[in-house]
C-alpha cells in the first residue's frame, strides 16, 4: 500500500470512530438525550402508556384538553401520567379519576366524591332530548327528594376548583371578586369573568336597536345576581355563584311562567320535564348567543333547567366547538 493510500485509510478510520461516538451520544432517533433536546409539549402524552392505548382514546381526554386550553393563565400542563389524563396547576397534578379531578393520593378514593360537571353542551337553539323510562325514574326520585326537604349530602372534591379560581372560603371570595356594571345593574364577579361579561353587554347592546324582543327583555330586568356564597340548592356542594363565575338575570315578573325546574315541581307539575318549554320563562335567543360567544353556558339547556342562570364555563364551549361531527 502506498503512503497516500495508508493516509486515506487512517483518515477513514478516524471518521468511522467519530461517527460511532456521535451515534452513541444521540441515540437511534438522532436527538441528544441531554438538556439540548428542547422543551416538551405542555399537552403531551407524558410517560409512555405500557398498554399502547392512544392518549386521545383514554377517558377524560377531551375534557382535560378543553380545561387546559380554556384556562392558560392557571393550568400549566396536561398529559397522560400513570395511564390517566392529568392537569398541572400550581405544581399539583390533578388526575381525571372519572371526572373527580383528584390529586394522586386520592385517586383510589374516587368513589367517595361526585364528578365535577363538565357539560356536554349544545350551542345555538334548544336541543331536543329524549326522556327514557330510566331517566324519568331518576327525575321523579330527585323531585321527591327535594319535595321532602332532604339534602343530597354527596361531596365534590373542591380543591381543583378552589385552585382554579383561587377561592376556598367566603373570605377569599370577598377579597377576589370585582364589582361591575352589567346592563345597568351592579353585581360582583370573579376577575376571570369581568371581560367576558363586558363582551356579552357589547353584543347585547349592539342587537337591541334591531330586535324588540331583546330590548324588551333588557327593559324588564330588575336585577343581576352574581357572586353569593352558598351551596347548590338541595345539596352540600358549593355553587358556582360562590366562585363569582355565574350570573342570574332577574326579571320584574315571570308572568305565570317557570324559570326553574324546582319551582315548577313545587307548583304541582309532576312531570315538569315534559312540560312545554312555552311555559318556561324565556330568554331571547340573541342574548343566549351573546353569552355563548363569550364563554358562558345557559342553564335553560340543562335537564334540571334554570333559565335565569348563565355560567362562565369556556371549557364546555370549547368542547362544543371542537366536538367531532356525528
C-alpha positions as CSV (number, residue, x, y, z in Angstrom):
1,X,0.0,0.0,0.0
2,X,1.4,3.4,-0.9
3,X,1.9,6.2,1.6
4,X,-1.1,8.1,0.1
5,X,-3.4,5.0,0.5
6,X,-2.2,4.5,4.1
7,X,-3.1,8.2,4.9
8,X,-6.5,7.9,3.4
9,X,-7.2,4.7,5.3
10,X,-6.2,6.4,8.5
11,X,-8.5,9.3,7.9
12,X,-11.3,7.0,7.1
13,X,-10.7,5.0,10.4
14,X,-10.8,8.3,12.4
15,X,-14.1,9.3,10.7
16,X,-15.7,5.9,11.4
17,X,-14.7,6.2,15.1
18,X,-16.2,9.8,15.3
19,X,-19.4,8.6,13.6
20,X,-19.7,5.7,16.1
21,X,-19.3,8.1,19.1
22,X,-21.8,10.5,17.6
23,X,-24.4,7.8,17.2
24,X,-23.9,6.6,20.7
25,X,-24.5,10.0,22.1
26,X,-27.5,10.9,20.1
27,X,-29.3,7.6,20.1
28,X,-31.3,5.9,17.4
29,X,-33.6,9.0,16.9
30,X,-30.7,11.4,16.2
31,X,-31.6,13.7,19.1
32,X,-29.5,14.3,22.1
33,X,-30.8,12.9,25.4
34,X,-29.4,15.8,27.4
35,X,-30.6,19.3,28.1
36,X,-30.5,20.4,24.4
37,X,-33.4,18.2,23.4
38,X,-35.8,21.2,23.7
39,X,-38.9,21.7,25.8
40,X,-41.6,19.0,25.9
41,X,-45.1,19.9,24.6
42,X,-47.2,21.1,27.6
43,X,-50.1,19.0,26.4
44,X,-48.4,15.7,25.6
45,X,-48.6,12.1,26.4
46,X,-46.3,12.1,29.5
47,X,-44.9,8.7,30.3
48,X,-45.4,6.0,27.7
49,X,-48.6,4.0,28.3
50,X,-47.5,0.3,28.6
51,X,-50.9,-0.8,27.3
52,X,-50.2,1.0,24.0
53,X,-53.6,2.8,24.2
54,X,-53.8,6.1,22.2
55,X,-53.9,9.1,24.6
56,X,-56.9,10.6,22.9
57,X,-58.9,7.5,23.4
58,X,-58.4,7.5,27.2
59,X,-61.3,8.7,29.5
60,X,-61.3,12.4,30.1
61,X,-59.1,13.3,27.1
62,X,-61.4,15.9,25.6
63,X,-62.4,17.4,29.0
64,X,-58.8,17.7,30.2
65,X,-57.6,19.2,27.0
66,X,-60.5,21.6,27.0
67,X,-59.7,22.8,30.5
68,X,-56.1,23.2,29.6
69,X,-57.0,25.3,26.5
70,X,-59.6,27.4,28.4
71,X,-57.5,28.5,31.4
72,X,-54.0,29.1,30.1
73,X,-53.2,31.5,32.9
74,X,-53.9,28.9,35.6
75,X,-53.4,25.4,34.1
76,X,-49.8,24.9,33.1
77,X,-49.8,21.4,31.6
78,X,-52.0,18.4,30.5
79,X,-50.6,15.0,29.8
80,X,-51.1,11.3,30.4
81,X,-49.5,10.2,33.7
82,X,-49.6,6.7,35.0
83,X,-52.1,5.7,32.3
84,X,-54.5,8.6,33.1
85,X,-55.0,12.1,31.9
86,X,-54.0,14.8,34.3
87,X,-53.7,18.6,34.7
88,X,-51.0,20.6,36.4
89,X,-51.8,23.7,38.4
90,X,-49.6,25.4,40.9
91,X,-47.3,22.5,41.0
92,X,-50.0,19.9,41.7
93,X,-51.2,17.2,39.3
94,X,-54.9,16.5,39.3
95,X,-55.9,13.2,37.7
96,X,-59.1,12.7,35.7
97,X,-60.4,10.0,38.1
98,X,-63.7,9.6,36.3
99,X,-64.3,13.3,36.4
100,X,-63.4,13.9,40.0
101,X,-60.1,15.7,39.3
102,X,-58.1,14.3,42.2
103,X,-54.5,14.5,43.4
104,X,-52.5,11.3,43.2
105,X,-53.0,10.5,46.9
106,X,-56.8,10.4,46.5
107,X,-57.2,8.5,43.2
108,X,-58.2,5.3,44.9
109,X,-60.9,7.1,46.8
110,X,-62.7,8.5,43.7
111,X,-65.9,6.6,44.7
112,X,-66.2,9.0,47.7
113,X,-66.8,12.1,45.5
114,X,-69.3,13.1,42.8
115,X,-67.8,14.3,39.5
116,X,-67.3,17.9,38.5
117,X,-69.9,18.7,35.9
118,X,-68.1,19.2,32.6
119,X,-71.2,19.6,30.5
120,X,-71.8,18.2,27.0
121,X,-73.2,21.4,25.9
122,X,-75.0,22.2,22.6
123,X,-74.6,25.6,21.1
124,X,-77.4,27.6,19.4
125,X,-81.1,26.7,19.7
126,X,-82.6,24.5,22.4
127,X,-81.6,20.8,21.8
128,X,-84.2,18.1,21.8
129,X,-84.0,15.5,24.5
130,X,-85.5,12.0,24.8
131,X,-86.8,11.2,28.3
132,X,-86.4,7.4,28.7
133,X,-88.2,5.4,31.4
134,X,-84.9,5.1,33.4
135,X,-84.3,8.8,33.2
136,X,-87.9,9.6,34.2
137,X,-87.4,7.5,37.3
138,X,-84.3,9.4,38.2
139,X,-86.1,12.7,37.7
140,X,-89.0,11.6,39.9
141,X,-86.7,10.4,42.7
142,X,-84.9,13.7,42.7
143,X,-88.1,15.7,42.7
144,X,-89.4,13.7,45.7
145,X,-86.1,14.2,47.5
146,X,-86.4,18.0,47.1
147,X,-90.1,18.0,48.0
148,X,-89.3,16.1,51.2
149,X,-86.6,18.7,52.1
150,X,-83.8,16.1,52.0
151,X,-80.3,17.3,51.2
152,X,-78.0,15.5,48.7
153,X,-75.0,15.0,51.1
154,X,-72.7,13.7,48.4
155,X,-69.5,15.7,48.3
156,X,-67.5,17.1,45.4
157,X,-63.7,17.3,45.9
158,X,-63.3,21.1,45.7
159,X,-59.5,21.5,45.6
160,X,-59.3,21.7,41.8
161,X,-62.0,24.4,41.5
162,X,-60.6,26.2,44.6
163,X,-57.2,26.3,43.0
164,X,-58.6,27.2,39.6
165,X,-60.4,30.3,40.9
166,X,-58.1,30.8,43.9
167,X,-61.1,30.8,46.2
168,X,-61.5,28.3,49.0
169,X,-63.5,30.4,51.5
170,X,-66.0,33.2,51.7
171,X,-63.2,35.4,52.9
172,X,-61.1,34.6,49.8
173,X,-64.1,35.3,47.6
174,X,-64.8,38.7,49.2
175,X,-61.2,39.7,48.6
176,X,-61.1,38.5,45.0
177,X,-64.4,39.3,43.4
178,X,-64.8,42.6,41.5
179,X,-67.8,45.0,41.3
180,X,-69.0,45.5,37.7
181,X,-72.0,47.1,35.9
182,X,-73.9,44.8,33.5
183,X,-76.9,46.1,31.5
184,X,-77.3,48.9,34.0
185,X,-77.1,46.7,37.2
186,X,-74.3,46.4,39.7
187,X,-73.1,43.0,40.6
188,X,-69.9,41.2,41.7
189,X,-68.0,38.6,39.7
190,X,-64.6,36.8,39.6
191,X,-61.8,38.7,37.7
192,X,-61.9,35.9,35.0
193,X,-65.4,36.9,34.2
194,X,-65.1,40.7,34.0
195,X,-64.1,41.0,30.3
196,X,-66.3,38.1,29.1
197,X,-69.3,39.7,30.8
198,X,-68.4,43.1,29.2
199,X,-68.3,41.4,25.8
200,X,-71.8,40.0,26.4
201,X,-73.0,43.5,27.2
202,X,-71.5,44.9,24.0
203,X,-73.1,42.2,21.9
204,X,-76.5,42.7,23.5
205,X,-76.4,46.5,23.2
206,X,-75.5,46.1,19.5
207,X,-78.5,44.0,18.7
208,X,-81.1,45.9,20.9
209,X,-81.9,48.6,18.3
210,X,-82.7,45.8,15.7
211,X,-84.6,43.3,17.9
212,X,-87.5,44.4,20.0
213,X,-87.6,41.2,22.0
214,X,-84.1,41.8,23.2
215,X,-84.8,45.4,24.0
216,X,-88.0,44.5,25.9
217,X,-86.2,41.7,27.8
218,X,-83.5,44.1,29.0
219,X,-86.0,46.8,30.0
220,X,-87.9,44.2,32.0
221,X,-84.9,43.2,34.1
222,X,-84.9,44.1,37.8
223,X,-81.5,42.8,39.0
224,X,-78.4,40.8,38.0
225,X,-77.1,38.5,40.7
226,X,-73.5,37.4,40.6
227,X,-71.3,36.4,43.5
228,X,-73.0,35.0,46.6
229,X,-71.5,32.4,48.9
230,X,-73.9,29.4,49.0
231,X,-74.4,25.8,48.1
232,X,-76.4,24.5,45.1
233,X,-80.0,24.2,46.2
234,X,-80.7,20.9,47.9
235,X,-77.1,19.8,48.0
236,X,-74.0,20.0,50.2
237,X,-71.9,21.2,47.2
238,X,-70.7,24.7,46.6
239,X,-72.5,26.7,43.9
240,X,-70.5,28.4,41.1
241,X,-72.0,31.6,42.3
242,X,-69.6,31.1,45.3
243,X,-66.7,31.5,42.9
244,X,-68.3,34.5,41.2
245,X,-68.4,32.8,37.8
246,X,-72.2,32.7,37.5
247,X,-74.9,35.4,37.0
248,X,-78.7,35.2,37.2
249,X,-80.8,37.6,35.2
250,X,-83.9,38.5,37.3
251,X,-87.0,40.0,35.7
252,X,-89.7,42.2,37.2
253,X,-92.2,39.5,36.6
254,X,-92.3,35.9,35.4
255,X,-95.9,36.4,34.0
256,X,-97.0,32.9,35.1
257,X,-94.1,31.1,33.6
258,X,-91.4,29.0,35.4
259,X,-87.7,29.9,35.2
260,X,-86.5,27.0,37.4
261,X,-87.4,23.3,37.4
262,X,-87.9,23.1,41.2
263,X,-90.4,26.0,41.2
264,X,-92.4,24.1,38.5
265,X,-92.3,20.9,40.6
266,X,-93.3,22.8,43.8
267,X,-96.3,24.3,41.8
268,X,-97.6,20.8,41.4
269,X,-96.4,19.9,37.9
270,X,-95.5,16.3,38.5
271,X,-93.8,15.7,35.1
272,X,-92.2,19.1,34.9
273,X,-89.6,17.7,32.5
274,X,-92.3,17.1,29.9
275,X,-93.8,20.5,30.4
276,X,-93.9,22.5,27.2
277,X,-91.0,24.9,27.0
278,X,-93.5,27.6,26.2
279,X,-94.5,27.5,29.9
280,X,-90.9,28.3,30.9
281,X,-89.7,31.9,31.4
282,X,-87.9,32.6,28.1
283,X,-84.6,34.3,27.3
284,X,-84.4,35.7,23.7
285,X,-82.0,33.6,21.5
286,X,-79.7,36.6,20.7
287,X,-79.0,37.0,24.4
288,X,-78.2,33.3,24.8
289,X,-76.0,33.6,21.7
290,X,-74.1,36.6,23.1
291,X,-73.4,34.7,26.3
292,X,-72.3,31.6,24.5
293,X,-70.0,33.6,22.2
294,X,-68.3,34.9,25.3
295,X,-67.7,31.6,27.1
296,X,-70.9,31.1,29.1
297,X,-73.3,28.3,29.1
298,X,-77.1,28.8,29.8
299,X,-78.9,26.8,32.5
300,X,-82.0,26.7,30.4
301,X,-80.4,23.9,28.4
302,X,-80.0,21.7,31.4
303,X,-82.4,18.9,32.0
304,X,-82.9,20.4,35.5
305,X,-83.5,23.7,33.8
306,X,-82.5,27.1,35.4
307,X,-83.4,29.7,32.8
308,X,-82.2,32.6,35.0
309,X,-78.7,31.2,35.1
310,X,-75.5,31.8,33.0
311,X,-72.2,30.2,34.0
312,X,-68.8,31.1,32.7
313,X,-67.6,27.6,31.5
314,X,-65.3,28.2,28.5
315,X,-64.2,24.6,28.6
316,X,-67.8,23.4,27.8
317,X,-68.0,25.9,24.9
318,X,-64.6,24.7,23.7
319,X,-65.8,21.1,23.7
320,X,-68.9,22.0,21.8
321,X,-66.9,23.9,19.2
322,X,-64.4,21.0,18.8
323,X,-66.7,18.1,19.0
324,X,-66.3,15.7,16.0
325,X,-69.2,15.7,13.6
326,X,-71.5,12.8,14.3
